[in-house]
Structure formats: C-alpha cells, structure tokens
Amino acid sequence: MTNESWLDQLEKKLEEKFSEFLQFNPYQQSLLTKESQKDLFKNLKTKQTKLLESAELHRRELLDLAQHITEWEERAKRARQAKEKDLANKVQEHIESQMSHGRTLWKQLNQLGMEFKKLEEQIASITEKKNTNSSCNSLDERWNQFEINQELEQLHKQKQ
C-alpha cells in the first residue's frame, strides 16, 4: 500500500510539473495538441478502414446468401411440382431461416454504415480544427510580421 501511495504521489507530482511546463511553453503545448490530433486522426482512419473491410465482407456474404436462397427457392418449386409437400415445407423452412439471417446481415451492414458516418464526422471535425488552427497561426504570423514592419518603419523615421 505504501508503494502505491508513493507511486500515486510521484505520478501526481510529475503531472503537475508537466502541466507547469506546458503553461510556460505554449509552443510545446501546441505541438502536443497537434500530435494528439494526428494520433486521433490516424486511429479514426484505421477504424474506418476496418469498417470498410467488414462492410465488404457483409456485402459479399449477402450476395452469396441471395444466390443460395434463389437456388433453394428453385428446389422448393421443384418439390411442390413433384407433390413432395414434406420436402417442400422443409426447404421453405430453410429458405425462411436463410432470409432471417439475411435480414440480420442487412441490419449489421446498416450499423456499420452508421458507425462509418460517425467516424467521417469526427474526421471532418478534426480536419476543420486543423484548418482553423493553421489559418489562425497564419493570421498570427501575418500580424507579427505587420508589427515588426511597423516598428522598423518607426525606427527608420526616427533615424531620418
């Protein structure tokens, strides 16, 4: 228990020092924020890629299932024509089971689509923040340059 409290105290102290460091070094804070945004962006893109892969698997499975159902519907038709009611009923139960599975796959595919859309929104938000920050930085840089030019002009006028 003593070790945990010592570690907890050390962690707390390090966090305080780090926060102080970032307060006195806003550029480092900016770099840390940018790096954090990059990591988040990368993670979201990775999740998005995995969702696309999963959606593609679901689509293929749905296409295969549709073909399978079509084949079994033809078999059910043949069994009914041959007056094999028991066989036709079993085939129809199989078809209904497969169709139920298909509806489940559609729901899952729809859920993947909604998750993908949420990820797109998050990525767009990060991109927008990045663009806003870069335009603010550019504006700050332009303002600083303007002030420097103003001071240089004043110094030049004073020398004349």
PATOR-68503 format. One line per 10 residues: number of its first residue (from 1); their letters; for each residue x, z, y of N, C-alpha, C, O, CB. Coordinates in Angstrom, 2 decimals. Glycine has a CB too. Layout:
// PATOR-68503
NUM) a) X/Z/Y/X/Z/Y/X/Z/Y/X/Z/Y/X/Z/Y ~ ...
END
This chain:
// PATOR-68503
1) mtneswldql) 0.83/0.00/-1.19/0.00/0.00/0.00/0.87/0.00/1.25/0.52/-0.61/2.26/-0.94/1.21/0.00 ~ 2.00/0.69/1.19/2.90/0.74/2.34/3.47/-0.64/2.63/3.60/-1.03/3.79/4.03/1.74/2.09 ~ 3.82/-1.38/1.56/4.35/-2.73/1.74/3.34/-3.65/2.41/3.69/-4.45/3.28/4.77/-3.31/0.40 ~ 2.08/-3.53/2.01/1.05/-4.39/2.61/0.90/-4.09/4.09/0.80/-5.00/4.91/-0.29/-4.20/1.89 ~ 0.89/-2.81/4.43/0.72/-2.48/5.85/1.96/-2.94/6.63/1.84/-3.39/7.77/0.49/-0.95/6.04 ~ 3.14/-2.81/6.03/4.35/-3.29/6.69/4.29/-4.80/6.88/4.62/-5.32/7.95/5.60/-2.90/5.87 ~ 3.86/-5.50/5.84/3.73/-6.95/5.94/2.66/-7.34/6.96/2.83/-8.27/7.74/3.39/-7.56/4.58 ~ 1.56/-6.60/6.93/0.50/-6.88/7.90/1.00/-6.66/9.33/0.70/-7.45/10.22/-0.73/-5.99/7.64 ~ 1.75/-5.61/9.53/2.30/-5.33/10.86/3.28/-6.42/11.28/3.26/-6.88/12.42/2.99/-3.96/10.89 ~ 4.12/-6.82/10.35/5.08/-7.87/10.64/4.36/-9.18/10.98/4.71/-9.86/11.94/6.02/-8.09/9.44
11) ekkleekfse) 3.35/-9.51/10.20/2.59/-10.73/10.46/1.92/-10.66/11.83/1.93/-11.64/12.58/1.54/-10.95/9.36 ~ 1.35/-9.53/12.15/0.68/-9.36/13.45/1.68/-9.51/14.59/1.40/-10.17/15.59/-0.01/-7.99/13.53 ~ 2.85/-8.90/14.43/3.89/-8.97/15.46/4.38/-10.41/15.63/4.57/-10.88/16.75/5.08/-8.04/15.10 ~ 4.59/-11.10/14.53/5.03/-12.49/14.60/3.98/-13.37/15.27/4.31/-14.25/16.06/5.34/-13.02/13.19 ~ 2.72/-13.14/14.95/1.65/-13.90/15.59/1.62/-13.65/17.09/1.41/-14.57/17.88/0.29/-13.55/14.97 ~ 1.82/-12.39/17.49/1.85/-12.06/18.92/3.01/-12.76/19.62/2.85/-13.33/20.70/1.96/-10.53/19.12 ~ 4.18/-12.73/18.99/5.36/-13.37/19.57/5.15/-14.89/19.67/5.51/-15.52/20.67/6.61/-13.06/18.73 ~ 4.57/-15.44/18.64/4.31/-16.87/18.65/3.32/-17.23/19.75/3.50/-18.23/20.46/3.78/-17.33/17.28 ~ 2.27/-16.44/19.90/1.29/-16.68/20.97/1.95/-16.58/22.34/1.68/-17.40/23.22/0.13/-15.68/20.88 ~ 2.81/-15.59/22.52/3.54/-15.45/23.79/4.42/-16.67/24.04/4.46/-17.21/25.14/4.40/-14.16/23.79
21) flqfnpyqqs) 5.12/-17.08/23.00/5.99/-18.25/23.11/5.19/-19.47/23.57/5.61/-20.20/24.47/6.67/-18.54/21.76 ~ 4.03/-19.67/22.94/3.20/-20.83/23.29/2.66/-20.72/24.71/2.50/-21.72/25.40/2.05/-20.97/22.30 ~ 2.36/-19.49/25.15/1.88/-19.30/26.53/2.95/-19.69/27.54/2.64/-20.28/28.58/1.44/-17.84/26.75 ~ 4.18/-19.35/27.25/5.28/-19.65/28.17/5.86/-21.05/27.98/6.69/-21.50/28.77/6.38/-18.62/27.99 ~ 5.43/-21.72/26.95/5.91/-23.08/26.66/4.71/-23.99/26.38/4.45/-24.35/25.23/6.89/-23.07/25.44 ~ 4.00/-24.36/27.41/2.80/-25.18/27.21/3.09/-26.53/26.55/2.24/-27.09/25.86/2.11/-25.41/28.53 ~ 4.28/-27.05/26.77/4.64/-28.31/26.13/4.65/-28.15/24.60/4.18/-29.01/23.87/6.01/-28.81/26.64 ~ 5.20/-27.02/24.14/5.22/-26.74/22.70/3.80/-26.57/22.18/3.47/-27.01/21.08/6.06/-25.48/22.40 ~ 2.95/-25.93/22.98/1.55/-25.77/22.60/0.90/-27.15/22.46/0.14/-27.39/21.52/0.78/-24.92/23.65 ~ 1.21/-28.03/23.38/0.68/-29.39/23.34/1.15/-30.12/22.08/0.36/-30.78/21.41/1.09/-30.17/24.59
31) lltkesqkdl) 2.44/-29.99/21.77/2.97/-30.62/20.56/2.31/-30.07/19.30/1.98/-30.81/18.37/4.49/-30.42/20.49 ~ 2.13/-28.76/19.28/1.48/-28.12/18.13/0.04/-28.61/17.97/-0.41/-28.88/16.86/1.50/-26.58/18.28 ~ -0.65/-28.72/19.07/-2.03/-29.22/19.04/-2.07/-30.66/18.56/-2.91/-31.03/17.74/-2.67/-29.11/20.44 ~ -1.16/-31.49/19.07/-1.11/-32.89/18.64/-0.81/-32.99/17.15/-1.43/-33.79/16.44/-0.04/-33.65/19.45 ~ 0.13/-32.19/16.68/0.49/-32.22/15.26/-0.69/-31.76/14.41/-0.96/-32.32/13.34/1.74/-31.33/15.00 ~ -1.37/-30.75/14.88/-2.54/-30.26/14.17/-3.62/-31.34/14.10/-4.26/-31.52/13.06/-3.09/-28.99/14.85 ~ -3.83/-32.04/15.20/-4.80/-33.13/15.21/-4.39/-34.26/14.28/-5.23/-34.85/13.60/-4.98/-33.66/16.63 ~ -3.08/-34.57/14.25/-2.59/-35.60/13.33/-2.88/-35.22/11.88/-3.35/-36.04/11.09/-1.08/-35.82/13.54 ~ -2.58/-33.96/11.55/-2.82/-33.48/10.18/-4.30/-33.56/9.83/-4.67/-34.01/8.74/-2.31/-32.04/10.02 ~ -5.14/-33.13/10.75/-6.58/-33.17/10.51/-7.04/-34.61/10.34/-7.81/-34.91/9.43/-7.34/-32.50/11.67
41) fknlktkqtk) -6.56/-35.49/11.20/-6.91/-36.91/11.12/-6.49/-37.48/9.76/-7.27/-38.18/9.11/-6.23/-37.71/12.27 ~ -5.27/-37.17/9.34/-4.76/-37.66/8.06/-5.61/-37.13/6.91/-5.95/-37.88/5.99/-3.29/-37.25/7.88 ~ -5.96/-35.85/6.95/-6.78/-35.26/5.89/-8.17/-35.90/5.84/-8.70/-36.17/4.76/-6.91/-33.76/6.09 ~ -8.75/-36.14/7.01/-10.06/-36.76/7.05/-10.01/-38.19/6.50/-10.90/-38.61/5.77/-10.60/-36.77/8.49 ~ -8.95/-38.93/6.85/-8.78/-40.29/6.34/-8.62/-40.28/4.81/-9.15/-41.15/4.13/-7.57/-40.97/7.01 ~ -7.88/-39.30/4.30/-7.70/-39.18/2.85/-9.03/-38.91/2.17/-9.35/-39.52/1.15/-6.68/-38.07/2.52 ~ -9.81/-37.99/2.74/-11.13/-37.70/2.18/-12.02/-38.94/2.24/-12.77/-39.22/1.31/-11.80/-36.54/2.94 ~ -11.91/-39.67/3.33/-12.71/-40.88/3.49/-12.35/-41.90/2.41/-13.24/-42.54/1.84/-12.50/-41.48/4.90 ~ -11.08/-42.06/2.13/-10.63/-42.99/1.10/-11.16/-42.56/-0.27/-11.61/-43.40/-1.05/-9.08/-43.07/1.07 ~ -11.10/-41.27/-0.56/-11.61/-40.76/-1.84/-13.12/-40.99/-1.95/-13.63/-41.32/-3.02/-11.29/-39.26/-2.00
51) llesaelhrr) -13.83/-40.80/-0.84/-15.27/-41.05/-0.86/-15.57/-42.52/-1.14/-16.48/-42.85/-1.90/-15.90/-40.63/0.48 ~ -14.80/-43.40/-0.51/-14.99/-44.84/-0.75/-14.75/-45.19/-2.21/-15.50/-45.97/-2.81/-14.05/-45.67/0.15 ~ -13.71/-44.61/-2.79/-13.41/-44.86/-4.20/-14.53/-44.36/-5.09/-14.94/-45.04/-6.03/-12.08/-44.20/-4.59 ~ -15.02/-43.16/-4.79/-16.12/-42.59/-5.56/-17.38/-43.43/-5.41/-18.10/-43.66/-6.39/-16.39/-41.14/-5.11 ~ -17.66/-43.89/-4.20/-18.84/-44.73/-3.97/-18.73/-46.03/-4.74/-19.72/-46.51/-5.30/-19.01/-45.02/-2.46 ~ -17.54/-46.60/-4.79/-17.34/-47.84/-5.53/-17.59/-47.61/-7.02/-18.20/-48.45/-7.68/-15.90/-48.39/-5.31 ~ -17.14/-46.49/-7.56/-17.40/-46.16/-8.97/-18.90/-46.02/-9.22/-19.41/-46.49/-10.24/-16.67/-44.86/-9.36 ~ -19.60/-45.37/-8.30/-21.05/-45.21/-8.43/-21.75/-46.58/-8.39/-22.67/-46.83/-9.17/-21.59/-44.29/-7.30 ~ -21.30/-47.44/-7.49/-21.90/-48.78/-7.39/-21.71/-49.56/-8.69/-22.64/-50.18/-9.20/-21.29/-49.56/-6.21 ~ -20.49/-49.51/-9.22/-20.22/-50.21/-10.48/-21.07/-49.64/-11.62/-21.63/-50.38/-12.43/-18.72/-50.11/-10.85
61) elldlaqhit) -21.16/-48.32/-11.65/-21.96/-47.68/-12.70/-23.44/-48.07/-12.56/-24.12/-48.30/-13.56/-21.81/-46.14/-12.63 ~ -23.92/-48.15/-11.32/-25.31/-48.58/-11.10/-25.53/-50.02/-11.56/-26.55/-50.33/-12.17/-25.68/-48.43/-9.62 ~ -24.58/-50.89/-11.27/-24.70/-52.29/-11.71/-24.69/-52.39/-13.23/-25.48/-53.12/-13.82/-23.57/-53.14/-11.11 ~ -23.79/-51.64/-13.86/-23.75/-51.63/-15.32/-25.04/-51.07/-15.90/-25.56/-51.59/-16.89/-22.54/-50.82/-15.82 ~ -25.55/-50.03/-15.28/-26.78/-49.41/-15.74/-27.97/-50.38/-15.59/-28.82/-50.46/-16.47/-27.05/-48.12/-14.95 ~ -28.00/-51.10/-14.48/-29.07/-52.08/-14.28/-29.04/-53.14/-15.37/-30.08/-53.54/-15.89/-28.95/-52.73/-12.89 ~ -27.85/-53.60/-15.70/-27.72/-54.60/-16.76/-28.17/-54.00/-18.10/-28.86/-54.65/-18.88/-26.26/-55.12/-16.86 ~ -27.77/-52.77/-18.36/-28.14/-52.08/-19.59/-29.67/-51.95/-19.69/-30.25/-52.19/-20.75/-27.47/-50.68/-19.66 ~ -30.30/-51.56/-18.60/-31.76/-51.40/-18.58/-32.45/-52.74/-18.81/-33.43/-52.83/-19.55/-32.22/-50.79/-17.24 ~ -31.92/-53.78/-18.18/-32.50/-55.12/-18.36/-32.45/-55.53/-19.83/-33.42/-56.07/-20.37/-31.75/-56.16/-17.50
71) eweerakrar) -31.34/-55.26/-20.47/-31.20/-55.60/-21.90/-32.20/-54.82/-22.74/-32.83/-55.38/-23.64/-29.77/-55.31/-22.38 ~ -32.35/-53.53/-22.44/-33.27/-52.71/-23.21/-34.73/-53.05/-22.92/-35.58/-52.90/-23.79/-33.02/-51.24/-22.93 ~ -35.03/-53.52/-21.72/-36.40/-53.97/-21.42/-36.75/-55.19/-22.26/-37.87/-55.33/-22.75/-36.57/-54.29/-19.91 ~ -35.77/-56.08/-22.42/-35.97/-57.24/-23.28/-36.21/-56.80/-24.73/-37.04/-57.37/-25.42/-34.76/-58.20/-23.20 ~ -35.49/-55.81/-25.18/-35.67/-55.29/-26.55/-37.05/-54.65/-26.70/-37.71/-54.83/-27.72/-34.57/-54.26/-26.89 ~ -37.47/-53.91/-25.67/-38.80/-53.29/-25.73/-39.87/-54.37/-25.82/-40.83/-54.24/-26.58/-39.04/-52.39/-24.49 ~ -39.70/-55.43/-25.05/-40.65/-56.55/-25.07/-40.72/-57.16/-26.47/-41.80/-57.43/-26.98/-40.24/-57.62/-24.03 ~ -39.55/-57.37/-27.08/-39.50/-57.94/-28.42/-40.16/-57.02/-29.44/-40.87/-57.48/-30.34/-38.04/-58.21/-28.83 ~ -39.94/-55.71/-29.30/-40.55/-54.74/-30.23/-42.07/-54.73/-30.07/-42.78/-54.64/-31.07/-39.98/-53.31/-29.99 ~ -42.57/-54.82/-28.84/-44.02/-54.86/-28.61/-44.62/-56.14/-29.20/-45.69/-56.12/-29.81/-44.34/-54.78/-27.10
81) qakekdlank) -43.89/-57.26/-29.01/-44.38/-58.53/-29.56/-44.44/-58.50/-31.09/-45.29/-59.13/-31.72/-43.49/-59.69/-29.10 ~ -43.51/-57.74/-31.67/-43.47/-57.63/-33.14/-44.40/-56.54/-33.63/-44.44/-56.23/-34.82/-42.03/-57.35/-33.62 ~ -45.17/-55.95/-32.71/-46.14/-54.89/-33.04/-45.46/-53.65/-33.62/-46.05/-52.93/-34.42/-47.18/-55.43/-34.04 ~ -44.23/-53.41/-33.20/-43.48/-52.20/-33.60/-43.64/-51.15/-32.50/-42.74/-50.93/-31.69/-41.95/-52.53/-33.85 ~ -44.83/-50.50/-32.49/-45.16/-49.56/-31.41/-44.19/-48.38/-31.36/-43.75/-47.98/-30.28/-46.58/-49.05/-31.59 ~ -43.86/-47.83/-32.52/-42.97/-46.67/-32.54/-41.61/-47.03/-31.96/-41.07/-46.28/-31.14/-42.81/-46.13/-33.98 ~ -41.05/-48.14/-32.37/-39.76/-48.60/-31.86/-39.87/-48.91/-30.36/-38.99/-48.55/-29.58/-39.27/-49.85/-32.64 ~ -40.96/-49.59/-29.98/-41.15/-49.93/-28.56/-41.24/-48.66/-27.71/-40.70/-48.62/-26.60/-42.43/-50.79/-28.38 ~ -41.91/-47.64/-28.23/-42.02/-46.37/-27.50/-40.66/-45.69/-27.35/-40.33/-45.16/-26.29/-43.00/-45.42/-28.21 ~ -39.88/-45.71/-28.42/-38.52/-45.11/-28.36/-37.64/-45.86/-27.35/-36.91/-45.24/-26.58/-37.84/-45.12/-29.76
91) vqehiesqms) -37.73/-47.16/-27.37/-36.95/-47.98/-26.44/-37.40/-47.69/-25.01/-36.58/-47.58/-24.10/-37.10/-49.51/-26.77 ~ -38.73/-47.57/-24.81/-39.25/-47.27/-23.48/-38.77/-45.90/-22.99/-38.46/-45.74/-21.81/-40.79/-47.33/-23.48 ~ -38.71/-44.91/-23.88/-38.19/-43.58/-23.52/-36.73/-43.69/-23.09/-36.30/-43.06/-22.12/-38.34/-42.59/-24.72 ~ -35.99/-44.49/-23.84/-34.57/-44.70/-23.49/-34.45/-45.35/-22.10/-33.61/-44.95/-21.30/-33.88/-45.59/-24.56 ~ -35.29/-46.34/-21.85/-35.27/-47.02/-20.54/-35.60/-46.03/-19.43/-34.93/-46.02/-18.39/-36.28/-48.20/-20.53 ~ -36.61/-45.22/-19.64/-37.00/-44.24/-18.61/-35.88/-43.23/-18.37/-35.64/-42.82/-17.23/-38.29/-43.50/-19.04 ~ -35.21/-42.84/-19.45/-34.07/-41.92/-19.31/-32.97/-42.57/-18.47/-32.38/-41.93/-17.59/-33.52/-41.51/-20.71 ~ -32.69/-43.83/-18.76/-31.66/-44.55/-18.02/-32.06/-44.75/-16.55/-31.22/-44.68/-15.65/-31.38/-45.91/-18.68 ~ -33.33/-44.99/-16.32/-33.81/-45.16/-14.94/-33.71/-43.84/-14.17/-33.39/-43.82/-12.98/-35.29/-45.68/-14.93 ~ -33.98/-42.75/-14.86/-33.82/-41.44/-14.23/-32.35/-41.20/-13.85/-32.04/-40.69/-12.78/-34.32/-40.31/-15.18
101) hgrtlwkqln) -31.48/-41.59/-14.75/-30.03/-41.50/-14.47/-29.67/-42.37/-13.27/-28.87/-41.97/-12.43/-29.21/-41.93/-15.72 ~ -30.27/-43.55/-13.20/-30.04/-44.45/-12.07/-30.49/-43.84/-10.75/-29.79/-43.95/-9.74/-30.75/-45.78/-12.30 ~ -31.66/-43.19/-10.75/-32.13/-42.53/-9.52/-31.16/-41.42/-9.10/-30.91/-41.23/-7.91/-33.55/-41.95/-9.71 ~ -30.63/-40.71/-10.08/-29.65/-39.65/-9.78/-28.39/-40.27/-9.15/-27.85/-39.74/-8.18/-29.27/-38.86/-11.07 ~ -27.95/-41.38/-9.71/-26.77/-42.06/-9.15/-27.04/-42.54/-7.72/-26.16/-42.43/-6.86/-26.37/-43.26/-10.04 ~ -28.24/-43.06/-7.46/-28.59/-43.50/-6.11/-28.55/-42.34/-5.13/-28.05/-42.47/-4.02/-29.98/-44.15/-6.10 ~ -29.08/-41.20/-5.57/-29.05/-40.01/-4.71/-27.61/-39.60/-4.41/-27.27/-39.26/-3.28/-29.82/-38.83/-5.36 ~ -26.77/-39.62/-5.44/-25.37/-39.27/-5.25/-24.68/-40.26/-4.33/-23.88/-39.87/-3.48/-24.65/-39.22/-6.60 ~ -24.99/-41.54/-4.48/-24.40/-42.56/-3.63/-24.85/-42.37/-2.18/-24.06/-42.52/-1.25/-24.79/-43.97/-4.13 ~ -26.10/-42.04/-2.00/-26.62/-41.76/-0.67/-25.91/-40.54/-0.06/-25.57/-40.54/1.12/-28.15/-41.52/-0.72
111) qlgmefkkle) -25.69/-39.51/-0.87/-24.98/-38.31/-0.40/-23.55/-38.66/0.01/-23.06/-38.18/1.03/-24.97/-37.22/-1.50 ~ -22.89/-39.51/-0.78/-21.55/-39.95/-0.43/-21.56/-40.70/0.91/-20.66/-40.54/1.73/-20.97/-40.86/-1.53 ~ -22.59/-41.50/1.11/-22.73/-42.23/2.38/-22.88/-41.28/3.56/-22.29/-41.51/4.61/-23.91/-43.17/2.33 ~ -23.68/-40.22/3.38/-23.85/-39.25/4.47/-22.55/-38.50/4.75/-22.21/-38.26/5.91/-24.97/-38.25/4.12 ~ -21.83/-38.14/3.69/-20.54/-37.47/3.87/-19.55/-38.39/4.58/-18.79/-37.95/5.45/-19.97/-37.02/2.52 ~ -19.57/-39.66/4.21/-18.68/-40.64/4.84/-19.00/-40.74/6.33/-18.09/-40.79/7.16/-18.82/-42.02/4.16 ~ -20.27/-40.77/6.65/-20.69/-40.87/8.06/-20.23/-39.64/8.85/-19.79/-39.77/9.99/-22.22/-41.03/8.16 ~ -20.33/-38.46/8.25/-19.86/-37.24/8.92/-18.35/-37.33/9.19/-17.87/-36.97/10.26/-20.18/-35.99/8.07 ~ -17.62/-37.81/8.19/-16.17/-37.97/8.36/-15.87/-38.98/9.47/-14.96/-38.76/10.27/-15.52/-38.43/7.04 ~ -16.62/-40.07/9.52/-16.42/-41.06/10.59/-16.63/-40.42/11.96/-15.88/-40.68/12.89/-17.37/-42.25/10.40
121) eqiasitekk) -17.67/-39.59/12.07/-17.95/-38.92/13.34/-16.80/-37.98/13.72/-16.40/-37.92/14.88/-19.28/-38.14/13.26 ~ -16.29/-37.24/12.74/-15.17/-36.33/13.01/-13.93/-37.12/13.44/-13.23/-36.72/14.36/-14.86/-35.47/11.77 ~ -13.67/-38.22/12.76/-12.51/-39.05/13.10/-12.68/-39.62/14.51/-11.74/-39.66/15.29/-12.33/-40.20/12.07 ~ -13.89/-40.07/14.82/-14.16/-40.61/16.15/-13.97/-39.54/17.22/-13.45/-39.82/18.30/-15.58/-41.19/16.23 ~ -14.38/-38.33/16.92/-14.22/-37.22/17.86/-12.74/-36.92/18.12/-12.34/-36.70/19.26/-14.93/-35.96/17.32 ~ -11.95/-36.91/17.06/-10.51/-36.66/17.20/-9.87/-37.78/18.00/-9.05/-37.54/18.89/-9.83/-36.53/15.80 ~ -10.25/-39.02/17.68/-9.70/-40.18/18.40/-10.07/-40.11/19.88/-9.25/-40.39/20.75/-10.22/-41.49/17.77 ~ -11.31/-39.73/20.15/-11.76/-39.63/21.54/-10.97/-38.55/22.28/-10.55/-38.75/23.42/-13.27/-39.32/21.60 ~ -10.77/-37.39/21.62/-9.99/-36.31/22.24/-8.57/-36.78/22.51/-7.99/-36.50/23.57/-9.97/-35.06/21.34 ~ -8.01/-37.50/21.54/-6.64/-38.00/21.69/-6.56/-38.96/22.88/-5.63/-38.87/23.69/-6.19/-38.72/20.40
131) ntnsscnsld) -7.53/-39.86/22.98/-7.53/-40.82/24.09/-7.74/-40.11/25.42/-7.11/-40.47/26.42/-8.63/-41.87/23.88 ~ -8.61/-39.10/25.44/-8.86/-38.34/26.66/-7.59/-37.60/27.07/-7.22/-37.59/28.25/-10.02/-37.34/26.46 ~ -6.93/-36.97/26.09/-5.70/-36.24/26.39/-4.61/-37.18/26.89/-3.89/-36.84/27.83/-5.20/-35.50/25.15 ~ -4.49/-38.35/26.27/-3.43/-39.26/26.71/-3.74/-39.80/28.10/-2.83/-40.01/28.90/-3.27/-40.42/25.70 ~ -5.02/-40.04/28.40/-5.35/-40.52/29.74/-5.13/-39.40/30.76/-4.71/-39.66/31.89/-6.81/-41.03/29.81 ~ -5.42/-38.15/30.36/-5.15/-37.02/31.27/-3.65/-36.89/31.50/-3.21/-36.67/32.63/-5.72/-35.70/30.69 ~ -2.87/-37.01/30.43/-1.43/-36.93/30.57/-0.93/-38.04/31.48/-0.08/-37.82/32.34/-0.74/-37.02/29.20 ~ -1.46/-39.23/31.30/-1.07/-40.35/32.13/-1.43/-40.09/33.59/-0.64/-40.39/34.49/-1.74/-41.65/31.64 ~ -2.60/-39.53/33.82/-3.03/-39.19/35.17/-2.11/-38.12/35.76/-1.71/-38.21/36.92/-4.49/-38.71/35.17 ~ -1.79/-37.11/34.95/-0.86/-36.07/35.41/0.49/-36.68/35.78/1.08/-36.35/36.81/-0.67/-34.99/34.34
141) erwnqfeinq) 0.97/-37.57/34.92/2.26/-38.21/35.19/2.20/-39.03/36.47/3.12/-38.99/37.28/2.67/-39.10/34.01 ~ 1.12/-39.77/36.64/0.97/-40.57/37.86/0.91/-39.68/39.09/1.49/-40.00/40.13/-0.30/-41.45/37.77 ~ 0.19/-38.54/38.99/0.09/-37.62/40.12/1.46/-37.03/40.46/1.84/-36.94/41.62/-0.92/-36.50/39.80 ~ 2.18/-36.62/39.42/3.52/-36.07/39.64/4.43/-37.10/40.32/5.18/-36.77/41.23/4.14/-35.61/38.31 ~ 4.34/-38.33/39.86/5.14/-39.38/40.47/4.73/-39.59/41.93/5.59/-39.81/42.79/4.98/-40.69/39.68 ~ 3.44/-39.54/42.21/2.94/-39.66/43.58/3.52/-38.55/44.46/3.98/-38.80/45.57/1.39/-39.62/43.59 ~ 3.47/-37.31/43.95/4.00/-36.18/44.73/5.50/-36.34/44.99/5.98/-36.05/46.08/3.73/-34.86/44.00 ~ 6.21/-36.78/43.97/7.66/-36.99/44.13/7.91/-38.05/45.20/8.78/-37.88/46.05/8.31/-37.41/42.78 ~ 7.16/-39.13/45.15/7.32/-40.19/46.15/6.99/-39.68/47.54/7.67/-40.04/48.51/6.43/-41.39/45.80 ~ 5.98/-38.86/47.66/5.61/-38.29/48.96/6.75/-37.42/49.51/7.10/-37.51/50.69/4.31/-37.46/48.83
151) eleqlhkqkq) 7.31/-36.59/48.64/8.41/-35.73/49.06/9.63/-36.56/49.46/10.31/-36.25/50.44/8.78/-34.75/47.94 ~ 9.91/-37.62/48.69/11.03/-38.48/49.03/10.83/-39.15/50.38/11.77/-39.27/51.17/11.24/-39.53/47.94 ~ 9.62/-39.59/50.65/9.32/-40.21/51.93/9.50/-39.22/53.07/10.03/-39.57/54.13/7.89/-40.77/51.94 ~ 9.07/-37.98/52.86/9.23/-36.95/53.90/10.72/-36.67/54.16/11.15/-36.55/55.30/8.51/-35.64/53.48 ~ 11.49/-36.57/53.08/12.91/-36.34/53.23/13.56/-37.52/53.96/14.42/-37.33/54.83/13.57/-36.12/51.86 ~ 13.16/-38.70/53.61/13.71/-39.90/54.25/13.37/-39.92/55.75/14.22/-40.27/56.57/13.16/-41.18/53.56 ~ 12.16/-39.54/56.10/11.74/-39.50/57.51/12.51/-38.42/58.26/12.86/-38.59/59.43/10.23/-39.25/57.62 ~ 12.76/-37.30/57.59/13.48/-36.20/58.26/14.94/-36.62/58.56/15.50/-36.21/59.58/13.46/-34.91/57.36 ~ 15.52/-37.42/57.69/16.90/-37.85/57.90/16.98/-38.86/59.04/18.03/-38.96/59.69/17.47/-38.47/56.62 ~ 15.94/-39.57/59.30/15.98/-40.57/60.36/15.73/-39.91/61.65/15.72/-40.58/62.69/14.97/-41.67/60.14
END
